[in-house]
């Protein structure tokens, strides 16, 4: 039996993503209709056919000696959600941390157009070479560099957008430093340093003094790897709520109420964010906000504080009032 036309399969995938409510942005839709995914997962296409390539599933492209996935082409649904969170515009400069198969970088190159720039940083040299070769075959002018993506890519900074395609429990200052003010960073953020879950894909906007979340969707990714020289001991950091100091009179009562809220917030966050999946329906109840600060910057006075190697991440829960803030 003859293989279906790849263009028809791309149309079917796009229609599926639109029905699911994931795909709403016309430029991202055009990119998905244009870029051939089979070019970047050729062994899967050869072994299982084109229909397997265009299912709404992640495709593992490399495993380690123990059979654990180390690189993949992400599920189109979450890839689409992340690209829409990123809000890429023609002519922008984009840094991708984690090249994977190269498919996402090709989508980014399509979105920025001939006047833009896409740099993809990949730790695994073999994966980087494979992605670069596939991008070159497709005529996508993406620069793939073999390096630890936690350091960003200072040689061509600053960037208007940074997207990270593996989960991280820290937000390195290099990403903040290499992002223009008002620019966006999208990454799968792990809220725990010990457990793989909970995590969510968070879009952060750079302000003069840090990063603040502007959007969040459910999603889980394999962990971002790092060079051994930049590693840390497991469990080296802990998460705790902000402390408060006793005061007198009305100030003391206000401080007590604030302390009670701060003590209750971690419990609420644990209950509501114990798993990633509930994020799909939590926007109807409220929203989790993420604020990121660094050592030389002012820090929020409230929220669950997650101390990391480089960043301090603050989580606050806000009840939603009315419908106007439902879509962000």
C-alpha positions as CSV (number, residue, x, y, z in Angstrom):
1,X,0.0,0.0,0.0
2,X,1.3,3.4,-1.0
3,X,2.3,5.8,1.8
4,X,-0.1,8.8,2.4
5,X,0.9,12.2,1.2
6,X,2.9,13.9,4.0
7,X,1.1,17.2,3.3
8,X,-2.2,15.4,4.0
9,X,-0.8,14.0,7.2
10,X,0.4,17.4,8.3
11,X,-3.1,18.8,7.7
12,X,-4.7,16.0,9.7
13,X,-2.3,16.7,12.6
14,X,-3.0,20.4,12.5
15,X,-6.8,19.7,12.4
16,X,-6.4,17.4,15.5
17,X,-4.5,20.1,17.4
18,X,-7.1,22.7,16.5
19,X,-9.9,20.4,17.7
20,X,-8.0,19.8,20.9
21,X,-8.0,23.5,21.5
22,X,-4.1,23.5,21.6
23,X,-3.5,25.2,18.2
24,X,-4.8,28.8,17.9
25,X,-2.0,30.8,16.5
26,X,-2.0,31.1,12.6
27,X,1.8,31.5,12.2
28,X,2.4,28.3,14.3
29,X,-0.2,26.5,12.2
30,X,1.6,27.6,9.0
31,X,4.9,26.3,10.3
32,X,3.4,23.0,11.3
33,X,1.9,22.7,7.8
34,X,5.2,23.5,6.2
35,X,7.9,21.7,8.0
36,X,8.3,18.0,7.3
37,X,8.7,16.1,10.6
38,X,9.8,13.0,8.7
39,X,13.0,14.7,7.7
40,X,14.1,14.9,11.4
41,X,13.0,11.4,12.5
42,X,13.9,9.5,9.3
43,X,14.7,6.1,11.0
44,X,11.1,6.1,12.5
45,X,9.6,7.0,9.1
46,X,11.5,4.2,7.4
47,X,10.7,1.6,10.1
48,X,7.1,2.5,11.0
49,X,5.9,4.7,8.1
50,X,4.8,8.3,7.8
51,X,1.6,7.8,9.8
52,X,3.7,7.0,12.9
53,X,5.6,10.2,12.4
54,X,2.5,12.4,12.4
55,X,0.7,10.9,15.4
56,X,0.4,13.3,18.3
57,X,3.1,11.5,20.3
58,X,6.7,12.1,21.4
59,X,9.3,10.1,19.4
60,X,12.4,8.9,21.2
61,X,15.5,9.4,19.0
62,X,18.3,8.3,21.3
63,X,18.7,6.1,24.4
64,X,21.6,5.5,26.8
65,X,23.2,2.2,27.5
66,X,20.5,1.3,30.0
67,X,17.7,2.0,27.5
68,X,16.6,5.3,29.1
69,X,15.6,8.1,26.6
70,X,18.2,10.9,26.3
71,X,16.8,12.7,23.3
72,X,13.5,12.9,21.5
73,X,11.1,14.8,19.2
74,X,8.5,16.2,21.6
75,X,4.8,15.5,21.4
76,X,3.4,17.9,18.8
77,X,0.7,19.1,21.2
78,X,3.1,20.3,23.8
79,X,5.5,21.6,21.2
80,X,2.7,23.7,19.8
81,X,1.7,25.0,23.2
82,X,5.3,26.0,23.9
83,X,5.7,27.8,20.6
84,X,2.5,29.7,21.2
85,X,3.7,30.7,24.7
86,X,7.0,31.9,23.1
87,X,5.2,34.3,20.7
88,X,7.9,34.3,18.1
89,X,7.8,37.1,15.6
90,X,9.5,37.5,12.2
91,X,13.0,38.9,12.4
92,X,13.6,37.9,16.1
93,X,16.7,36.2,17.5
94,X,15.9,32.9,19.2
95,X,18.0,30.6,21.4
96,X,16.9,27.0,21.7
97,X,18.5,24.9,24.6
98,X,18.3,21.3,23.5
99,X,18.4,20.6,19.7
100,X,16.8,17.1,19.9
101,X,15.9,16.0,16.4
102,X,16.1,19.5,15.0
103,X,12.4,19.6,14.2
104,X,11.5,22.3,16.7
105,X,14.4,24.4,15.5
106,X,13.1,24.2,11.9
107,X,9.7,25.4,13.2
108,X,11.4,28.3,14.9
109,X,13.4,29.1,11.8
110,X,10.1,29.2,9.8
111,X,8.6,31.5,12.4
112,X,11.4,34.0,12.5
113,X,11.8,34.0,8.7
114,X,14.9,35.1,6.7
115,X,15.5,38.2,8.8
116,X,15.7,36.3,12.0
117,X,18.2,34.1,13.8
118,X,17.9,30.7,15.5
119,X,20.7,29.2,17.5
120,X,20.3,25.7,19.0
121,X,22.7,24.6,21.8
122,X,23.0,20.8,22.3
123,X,25.1,19.0,24.9
124,X,25.3,15.7,23.1
125,X,27.7,16.0,20.1
126,X,26.1,13.1,18.2
127,X,22.6,14.6,18.6
128,X,23.9,18.0,17.6
129,X,25.5,16.6,14.4
130,X,22.3,14.7,13.5
131,X,20.1,17.7,14.0
132,X,22.5,20.0,12.1
133,X,22.5,17.5,9.1
134,X,18.7,17.3,9.0
135,X,18.3,21.1,9.2
136,X,20.9,21.5,6.4
137,X,19.0,18.9,4.2
138,X,15.8,20.9,4.7
139,X,17.5,24.2,4.0
140,X,16.8,25.6,7.5
141,X,19.5,28.2,8.4
142,X,19.8,27.2,12.1
143,X,23.2,27.3,13.9
144,X,23.6,24.2,16.1
145,X,26.4,24.5,18.7
146,X,27.7,21.7,20.9
147,X,27.8,23.1,24.4
148,X,26.2,23.1,27.8
149,X,22.9,25.0,27.3
150,X,22.9,26.1,30.9
151,X,25.4,28.8,29.8
152,X,23.3,29.9,26.9
153,X,25.1,31.2,23.9
154,X,26.8,34.5,24.7
155,X,28.5,34.8,21.3
156,X,25.3,35.8,19.7
157,X,23.3,37.3,22.6
158,X,21.1,39.0,23.3
159,X,18.1,37.0,22.2
160,X,14.4,38.1,22.0
161,X,13.3,34.6,22.9
162,X,14.8,31.6,24.7
163,X,13.1,28.2,24.7
164,X,14.3,25.2,26.7
165,X,13.2,21.7,25.5
166,X,14.1,19.8,28.6
167,X,13.0,20.3,32.2
168,X,15.1,22.2,34.7
169,X,14.8,22.8,38.4
170,X,16.9,25.9,38.1
171,X,16.9,29.0,35.9
172,X,20.5,29.9,35.2
173,X,21.4,33.6,35.3
174,X,23.0,33.2,31.8
175,X,19.5,32.8,30.4
176,X,18.3,36.0,32.1
177,X,21.5,37.9,31.1
178,X,21.2,36.9,27.5
179,X,17.5,37.8,27.1
180,X,16.4,41.3,26.1
181,X,14.2,43.2,28.5
182,X,10.6,42.3,27.7
183,X,11.8,39.1,26.0
184,X,10.3,35.6,26.8
185,X,11.8,32.5,28.2
186,X,9.8,29.3,28.0
187,X,10.9,26.2,29.8
188,X,9.5,23.1,31.5
189,X,10.1,24.0,35.2
190,X,10.4,21.3,37.8
191,X,9.2,22.5,41.2
192,X,11.1,19.9,43.1
193,X,14.8,19.1,43.0
194,X,14.3,15.6,44.2
195,X,11.3,14.4,42.2
196,X,10.6,14.5,38.5
197,X,7.1,15.7,39.1
198,X,5.5,18.2,39.7
199,X,6.5,20.3,36.7
200,X,4.8,22.6,34.2
201,X,5.8,24.5,31.1
202,X,6.1,28.2,32.2
203,X,6.5,31.3,30.0
204,X,8.5,34.0,31.8
205,X,9.0,37.6,30.8
206,X,12.2,39.5,31.5
207,X,11.7,42.6,33.6
208,X,14.5,45.0,34.7
209,X,14.9,43.1,38.0
210,X,14.0,39.5,37.2
211,X,11.6,37.2,35.4
212,X,7.8,36.9,35.9
213,X,5.4,34.3,34.6
214,X,2.9,35.3,31.9
215,X,1.5,31.8,30.9
216,X,1.6,28.2,32.1
217,X,0.5,24.9,30.6
218,X,0.8,21.3,31.8
219,X,3.6,19.2,30.4
220,X,6.5,17.0,31.5
221,X,9.9,16.6,29.9
222,X,13.0,14.6,30.5
223,X,15.6,16.5,32.6
224,X,18.1,18.9,31.1
225,X,21.5,17.4,31.2
226,X,24.7,19.2,32.2
227,X,28.4,18.8,31.9
228,X,29.9,16.9,34.9
229,X,32.0,20.0,35.8
230,X,28.8,22.0,36.4
231,X,27.0,19.4,38.3
232,X,25.7,19.6,41.9
233,X,25.2,17.1,44.6
234,X,21.6,15.7,44.6
235,X,19.4,17.3,47.2
236,X,21.9,20.1,47.8
237,X,19.1,22.7,48.0
238,X,15.9,22.8,49.9
239,X,12.6,24.7,49.5
240,X,11.1,26.7,52.3
241,X,8.6,29.5,52.9
242,X,9.7,33.0,53.8
243,X,10.3,33.7,57.5
244,X,8.8,36.5,59.4
245,X,9.8,38.5,62.5
246,X,7.4,39.3,65.4
247,X,6.3,42.9,65.7
248,X,4.0,44.8,68.1
249,X,0.5,46.2,67.9
250,X,-1.3,46.4,64.5
251,X,1.9,45.7,62.7
252,X,2.3,42.5,64.6
253,X,-1.3,41.4,63.7
254,X,-0.6,42.2,60.1
255,X,2.6,40.2,60.2
256,X,0.7,37.3,61.8
257,X,-1.9,37.3,59.1
258,X,0.8,37.5,56.5
259,X,2.7,34.6,58.1
260,X,-0.4,32.5,58.2
261,X,-1.0,33.1,54.5
262,X,2.7,32.2,53.8
263,X,2.4,29.0,55.8
264,X,-0.8,28.0,54.1
265,X,0.4,28.7,50.6
266,X,2.9,25.8,50.5
267,X,0.2,23.4,51.6
268,X,-2.2,24.7,48.9
269,X,0.5,24.4,46.3
270,X,1.4,20.9,47.3
271,X,-2.2,19.8,47.2
272,X,-3.0,21.5,43.9
273,X,0.3,20.9,42.1
274,X,1.2,17.5,43.4
275,X,0.8,16.2,39.8
276,X,1.2,18.0,36.5
277,X,-2.1,16.9,34.9
278,X,-4.4,19.1,37.1
279,X,-2.8,22.2,35.5
280,X,-5.2,21.5,32.6
281,X,-8.2,22.5,34.7
282,X,-6.7,24.7,37.4
283,X,-7.0,27.9,35.3
284,X,-10.7,27.8,36.0
285,X,-9.9,28.0,39.7
286,X,-7.0,30.4,39.9
287,X,-3.4,30.7,38.8
288,X,0.1,29.9,40.0
289,X,2.5,32.7,39.4
290,X,6.3,32.3,39.2
291,X,8.7,35.1,40.0
292,X,12.5,34.6,39.5
293,X,15.1,36.6,41.2
294,X,18.9,36.5,41.5
295,X,21.4,37.3,44.2
296,X,21.9,40.9,43.2
297,X,18.2,41.7,42.7
298,X,15.3,42.5,44.9
299,X,13.2,39.6,46.0
300,X,9.4,39.3,46.6
301,X,8.3,39.5,50.3
302,X,5.8,36.6,50.1
303,X,5.4,33.2,48.4
304,X,6.9,29.8,48.6
305,X,10.6,30.3,48.0
306,X,12.6,27.6,46.1
307,X,16.3,28.2,46.6
308,X,18.4,27.0,43.6
309,X,22.0,27.1,42.7
310,X,21.6,30.4,40.7
311,X,18.0,31.6,40.9
312,X,15.5,32.0,43.7
313,X,12.1,31.0,42.5
314,X,9.0,32.3,44.2
315,X,5.6,30.6,43.8
316,X,2.3,32.4,44.7
317,X,-1.2,31.2,44.3
318,X,-3.9,33.7,43.2
319,X,-7.6,33.1,43.2
320,X,-9.2,34.1,39.9
321,X,-11.7,36.9,40.0
322,X,-14.1,37.1,37.1
323,X,-13.5,35.8,33.6
324,X,-11.4,38.6,32.1
325,X,-8.1,37.1,33.4
326,X,-8.8,33.5,32.3
327,X,-6.9,33.7,29.0
328,X,-3.4,35.0,29.4
